[in-house]
Structures are given as structure tokens and as C-alpha cells.
Amino acid sequence: MQRIAVIPGDGVGKEVVPVGLEVLGALGLALEFDQFPWGCEHYGRTGRMMPEDGLKTLARYDAIYLGAIGWPSVPDHVSLWGLLLPIRKTFDQYVNLRPVRLLPGVRGPLAGRDPGEVDMLFVRENTEGEYSGAGGRVHAGAAAEVAVEVPIFTRRAIERCARYALEQARQRRRSLVSVTKSNASRYAYVLWDEVVAEVAAGFPEVRVERVHVDAMAARMVLRPETIDVVVASNLFGDILTDLGAAIQGSLGLAASANLSVDGLGPSMFEPVHGSAPDIAGRGWANPVGAVWSAALMLQHLGHLGSAKRVEAAIDEVCRQGVLTLDLGGRASTTEVQQALLAALAAPGSRPSSE
């Protein structure tokens, strides 16, 4: 029995996570789920995003399934640093994996692009860089007030992230783009370039390109078919994958895995669309990102056949045109859930050996 800690979180997280749990439950796997009501409502009651012993509690689980964190009543930096980032850092979830794929039946914003032309995998360094938390403010409130935020790059973090990305590229189309800004950042990104090149020398079968982040953003829009696996720093990976989600058709499709590759703690799986206060509670939320994240969790836990079944069900539901408002459809969250469960139960969807 594998144990999953479930944190629905805030806003639409409470609407899409139940859909993911229904899908997981339909697979007949030996999974046990415990839910934790942590997030901004918990902060309103207690002054903390999660209990003081929350990380110790999560450490006992095989994986974490998260919905969304954030609400207008709590400053974003408080909610982020009170739950999400401590989980990533404590359990050394140093790879943030984000697939970007145009699904059948979904009309993306790039004219004339078919699903096969948009199929990227982003490997984002997830523990340091611009999100390291080093810095501070002095002379608060005065005309001379200064804020300093120091990005931290270490050889170890770059090396292990690059190695993971190269391994993924070797399994896919043997092409890797390393995103950089070493023309302007003379220290951090020059180190990034050097370390990626050193690790890449051990993967001669993978073609490696070094592309500046601004050029990369343009390339994603103009030539997405030329991109396979991408490795990027924490900030660059964050920004570019939101662009990737837009190219897919909606942030509601964006899935992610925060991987503790070395097994120092549980990995965490979450859609990255945010809590969406403008539509929360209306039944409009797109659950596909949450369900796709559940598929990534299954893959990580070794249920490869079930993960493929879930992804195939997502493809089939989109192909049928059962789409939420963000994708130009009229389906509710519940209707997408029902369509996903029907696709899993269809004669063509058979349980695969794990």
C-alpha cells in the first residue's frame, strides 16, 4: 500500500483535486489517501500555512498531491514561502518536471499547429537560483530603502539537474536546449553554461544547444516543433513553462512534478494554474492539469501502465470535445470528470500490468 498526502489547498484546488482522486480511485490500485486542510484558510485560523510539524507529517508519505496555494487574503510571498517552497526544499525536490503538449481536440493559439508539433518537456531546477531566499531590505520606508535579492547557483545543483534533463532527452528525441542568460549574467549563468557543457560531454548521443532566455521565448512561439527537452534555472523555467501552458491552450492544462530524484523525501505533484479566485466555486475549473499531475505521480510511483491509461483518457476526452470554458468549451468540472471516468471504463481501456 502506497500512502499519498493530499493537500487540496485553496480556490479551485478544492475542485480539481477531487477529480484527480476519483480518477485514481477508478484504477483499482493499492493507494491510500490522507487529506490535510492546509493553505490560506488554515493561515487565517492559525497564522501558519501548515502546522509547525507539517513537514514531519509529510515525510511519512510516499508522495504528495497538491491542488493550489494562494488567496487574495494572504500576501503571495507569505503563502509561497509558508508551504510550497519549504516542501520543495526540505525534501530536496530538485527537479520540477513540466510536460508541454498540444492535446488532440484542443485548439492552441498558434495557427496551423497540430498536436505532434508541440511536445516539449521542461526540466526546471527547483531548489535554488532566483528562489533561494537570500537577501533582505534595509532603510525600510525611507527614501533610501534598498532591497537585495541574491540568486544562488551551485555546481552541484546545476550538475544534477542537467544530468536528469540529459537522461530524459536520451529517452526521447535526443535533443536538449539549455536556457541561459550568460551574456548579461557573467557569474551565475556562465557557471550554468560551463557545468551543463561538462555533463553533456557524457551524453554524446544528445544534441545540446545553448539558447538565451529571450530567444527561447520567441522560439517557443515561432518554432515549437524544434524543441524537445529543455533545462532551465528556477526563474527561467517558471516563466517559460507558463508560456508553454499558453501554447497548449490554457494554464488549466499545466501539470507538474516536483521530484525528489534521490529519494530523500516524498515527491510532490500539482497543477500549476493557481487557485483562480475569479472562478473558484463556480464549477468551471479545468481539472485536466490536476489529473495529468496525478498521471505523473503514478509514473513516479511505478504504475507505468496506469499512468499511460490516464493520459490516454485525457487525450480521448479532449478529442471528444469535452472542454471547459478556458478551452472554448462549455463543460463543467463535473462533466469533464464524468467523461474521464467513462474513458477509463471504455472497452478499449484495459488495465495494464505495472
C-alpha positions in Angstrom: 0.0 0.0 0.0 1.4 3.4 -1.1 0.3 6.4 1.0 -0.4 9.7 -0.6 -0.7 13.0 1.4 -3.4 15.2 -0.3 -3.4 19.0 0.1 -6.3 20.4 -1.9 -5.2 23.9 -0.8 -7.1 27.0 -1.9 -9.6 28.1 -4.5 -10.1 25.7 -7.4 -7.6 23.3 -5.9 -10.5 22.1 -3.8 -12.5 21.4 -7.0 -9.8 19.8 -9.2 -8.1 17.5 -6.7 -11.3 15.6 -6.0 -11.5 14.9 -9.7 -7.9 13.5 -9.7 -8.8 11.4 -6.7 -11.8 9.9 -8.5 -9.7 9.1 -11.5 -7.0 7.5 -9.3 -9.7 5.5 -7.4 -11.1 4.1 -10.7 -7.8 2.4 -11.4 -8.0 -0.2 -8.6 -4.5 0.4 -7.3 -3.3 -0.1 -3.7 -3.2 3.6 -2.8 -4.2 5.2 0.4 -5.1 8.9 0.7 -4.9 11.2 3.7 -6.2 14.8 3.3 -4.8 17.8 5.0 -6.7 21.2 5.1 -3.6 23.4 4.8 -3.4 26.6 2.9 -4.7 30.2 3.2 -7.8 29.3 5.2 -5.5 27.5 7.7 -3.4 30.6 7.8 -6.4 32.7 8.6 -7.2 30.5 11.5 -3.7 29.8 12.8 -1.3 32.3 11.3 0.6 29.4 9.6 0.1 27.9 6.1 0.6 24.5 7.7 1.2 23.2 11.2 4.6 23.6 12.7 5.2 19.8 12.4 3.7 19.7 8.9 6.9 18.7 7.1 7.5 15.9 9.6 4.0 14.7 8.8 4.5 14.8 5.1 7.8 12.9 5.4 5.9 9.7 6.3 4.2 9.6 2.8 5.2 8.1 -0.5 4.0 11.2 -2.4 2.2 14.5 -2.0 -0.8 15.5 -4.2 -1.3 19.3 -4.1 -4.2 21.4 -5.6 -3.3 25.1 -5.5 -1.9 27.5 -3.0 -2.7 31.2 -2.7 -5.7 33.6 -2.0 -6.1 37.4 -2.0 -6.4 37.5 1.8 -2.7 36.3 2.2 0.3 38.0 0.5 1.7 35.8 -2.2 5.2 35.7 -0.7 3.7 34.6 2.6 1.7 31.7 1.1 4.5 30.6 -1.2 7.2 30.6 1.5 4.9 29.2 4.1 4.1 25.9 2.3 5.2 25.2 -1.3 8.8 26.3 -1.1 9.5 24.7 2.3 8.2 21.4 0.9 10.4 21.6 -2.2 13.5 22.5 -0.3 13.1 20.2 2.7 12.6 17.1 0.6 15.2 18.2 -2.0 12.7 18.1 -4.8 15.4 19.4 -7.2 13.7 18.7 -10.5 10.4 20.4 -11.5 9.2 18.4 -14.4 6.6 20.1 -16.7 5.3 18.5 -19.9 4.0 20.8 -22.6 2.0 19.0 -25.2 -0.8 20.1 -27.5 -3.7 17.8 -26.9 -6.0 16.4 -29.6 -9.2 18.4 -29.9 -7.7 21.4 -28.2 -7.1 24.5 -30.4 -4.0 26.2 -29.3 -3.2 29.9 -30.1 -0.5 29.1 -32.6 -2.1 28.9 -36.0 -1.8 25.7 -38.0 -0.1 23.7 -35.3 -1.0 20.1 -34.8 -0.5 18.1 -31.6 2.6 16.4 -32.9 4.3 19.8 -33.4 4.1 20.8 -29.8 5.6 18.2 -27.5 8.2 19.6 -25.1 9.5 18.5 -21.7 10.8 21.2 -19.3 13.3 20.3 -16.5 13.4 23.2 -14.1 16.0 23.4 -11.4 13.7 23.6 -8.3 15.7 24.4 -5.2 17.9 27.5 -5.6 18.6 30.1 -8.3 16.5 33.2 -8.0 14.2 31.5 -5.5 17.0 30.8 -2.9 15.6 33.4 -0.5 19.0 35.1 0.1 18.7 38.9 0.6 16.9 41.5 2.6 15.7 45.1 2.9 17.3 48.0 4.8 16.1 51.5 5.5 12.5 50.3 5.3 10.1 53.1 4.4 12.8 55.7 3.8 13.7 57.3 0.5 17.0 55.3 0.6 15.3 52.0 1.1 17.2 49.1 -0.6 16.0 45.6 -1.4 18.5 42.9 -2.4 17.6 39.5 -3.8 20.6 37.3 -4.5 20.2 34.3 -6.8 22.4 31.4 -5.7 23.8 28.9 -8.2 25.9 25.9 -7.1 27.8 23.4 -9.3 26.0 20.5 -7.5 22.5 21.8 -8.2 23.2 22.6 -11.9 25.0 19.3 -12.5 22.3 17.0 -11.1 19.5 18.9 -12.9 21.4 18.9 -16.2 22.1 15.2 -15.8 18.4 14.4 -15.2 17.5 16.5 -18.3 20.1 14.8 -20.5 18.8 11.4 -19.4 15.2 12.4 -20.4 16.5 13.7 -23.7 18.3 10.4 -24.4 15.0 8.6 -23.9 13.0 11.0 -26.1 14.3 12.6 -29.3 17.9 13.1 -28.2 17.8 16.9 -28.2 18.3 19.3 -25.3 18.1 23.1 -25.1 19.8 24.7 -22.1 18.3 28.1 -21.3 20.8 30.8 -20.2 21.5 34.5 -20.0 25.3 34.4 -19.8 25.7 37.4 -22.0 24.3 39.6 -19.1 24.9 37.4 -16.1 28.6 37.0 -16.0 28.9 34.7 -13.0 25.7 32.6 -12.3 24.9 31.8 -15.9 28.4 31.4 -17.1 28.7 28.8 -14.4 25.5 27.3 -15.6 26.8 27.1 -19.2 30.1 25.5 -18.1 28.5 22.8 -15.9 25.9 21.9 -18.5 28.6 21.5 -21.1 30.7 19.3 -18.8 27.8 17.0 -18.0 26.7 16.9 -21.7 30.1 15.5 -22.6 29.0 12.3 -21.1 26.0 12.1 -23.4 27.5 12.3 -26.9 24.3 10.9 -28.4 22.3 14.0 -27.3 22.5 17.2 -29.3 22.8 20.2 -26.9 22.0 23.8 -27.7 22.6 26.8 -25.6 19.9 29.5 -26.1 19.3 32.8 -24.3 16.0 33.0 -22.5 14.6 35.8 -24.6 15.4 34.0 -27.8 13.9 30.9 -26.3 10.6 32.6 -25.6 10.5 33.6 -29.3 11.4 30.2 -30.5 8.7 28.5 -28.4 6.2 30.6 -30.3 7.7 30.6 -33.8 9.3 27.1 -33.9 7.9 24.8 -31.2 8.4 21.7 -33.3 12.2 22.2 -32.9 12.1 21.8 -29.1 12.2 18.5 -27.3 13.7 18.7 -23.7 14.6 22.0 -22.1 16.7 22.5 -18.9 16.4 25.9 -17.2 17.0 27.7 -13.9 14.3 28.1 -11.4 13.1 31.5 -12.6 13.5 30.9 -16.3 11.8 27.5 -16.1 8.9 29.1 -14.2 8.3 31.8 -16.8 8.8 29.7 -19.9 6.5 26.9 -18.7 3.7 29.3 -18.2 4.3 30.4 -21.8 4.3 26.7 -22.7 0.9 26.3 -21.0 -0.5 29.2 -23.0 0.8 27.5 -26.2 -1.0 24.3 -25.1 -4.2 26.3 -24.9 -4.7 27.1 -21.2 -3.0 27.2 -17.8 -5.7 24.7 -16.8 -3.8 22.0 -18.7 -0.5 22.6 -16.9 0.8 19.6 -14.9 4.0 19.3 -12.9 6.0 17.0 -10.8 8.4 18.2 -8.0 10.8 15.2 -7.9 12.9 14.2 -5.0 15.0 12.2 -7.5 17.4 10.8 -4.9 14.5 9.7 -2.6 15.4 12.0 0.3 11.6 12.6 0.8 8.3 12.3 -1.0 7.9 13.9 -4.4 5.0 16.4 -4.9 2.6 16.6 -7.9 0.5 19.6 -8.7 -1.2 21.5 -11.4 0.3 25.0 -11.8 -2.7 27.0 -12.7 -3.0 28.6 -9.3 -6.1 29.0 -7.1 -8.0 31.1 -9.7 -10.1 33.2 -7.2 -12.1 34.7 -10.1 -13.8 31.3 -11.0 -13.4 29.4 -7.7 -16.7 27.8 -6.5 -18.4 28.1 -9.9 -17.8 24.6 -11.2 -15.8 25.9 -14.2 -12.3 24.9 -13.2 -10.4 22.7 -15.7 -9.4 19.5 -13.9 -7.1 18.2 -16.7 -3.9 19.7 -15.2 -4.7 18.1 -11.8 -5.4 14.7 -13.5 -2.3 14.9 -15.7 -0.3 15.6 -12.5 -1.8 12.5 -11.0 -0.6 10.6 -14.0 2.9 11.9 -13.4 2.6 10.7 -9.8 1.6 7.3 -10.9 4.6 7.1 -13.2 6.9 8.2 -10.3 5.4 5.5 -8.1 6.0 2.8 -10.6 2.5 2.4 -12.0 3.5 3.0 -15.6 0.6 1.2 -17.3 -2.0 3.1 -15.2 -0.2 6.4 -15.9 -0.5 5.7 -19.6 -4.2 4.9 -19.2 -4.8 8.2 -17.5 -3.0 10.2 -20.2 -4.9 8.3 -22.9 -8.2 9.1 -21.1 -7.2 12.8 -21.1 -6.5 12.6 -24.8 -9.8 10.9 -25.6 -11.9 13.4 -23.6 -10.3 16.3 -25.3 -10.7 14.6 -28.7 -14.4 14.2 -27.9 -14.6 18.0 -27.3 -15.5 17.7 -23.6 -13.7 21.0 -22.8 -14.1 23.6 -20.1 -14.6 27.3 -20.7 -10.9 28.2 -20.7 -10.5 25.9 -23.8 -13.5 27.3 -25.6 -15.9 24.6 -24.5 -19.0 24.5 -22.2 -18.3 21.5 -20.0 -18.3 21.9 -16.2 -15.6 20.4 -13.9 -18.1 17.6 -13.1 -18.8 16.8 -16.7 -15.1 16.5 -17.5 -14.7 14.2 -14.5 -17.6 12.0 -15.8 -16.0 11.9 -19.3 -12.7 10.9 -17.9 -14.2 8.1 -15.8 -16.2 6.9 -18.9 -13.0 6.9 -21.0 -11.2 4.8 -18.4 -14.1 2.4 -18.2 -14.4 2.0 -22.0 -13.7 -1.4 -23.6 -10.5 0.0 -25.2 -9.0 1.0 -21.9 -7.7 -2.1 -20.2 -5.7 -2.3 -17.0 -2.1 -2.7 -17.9 0.5 -4.7 -16.0 2.5 -2.4 -13.9 
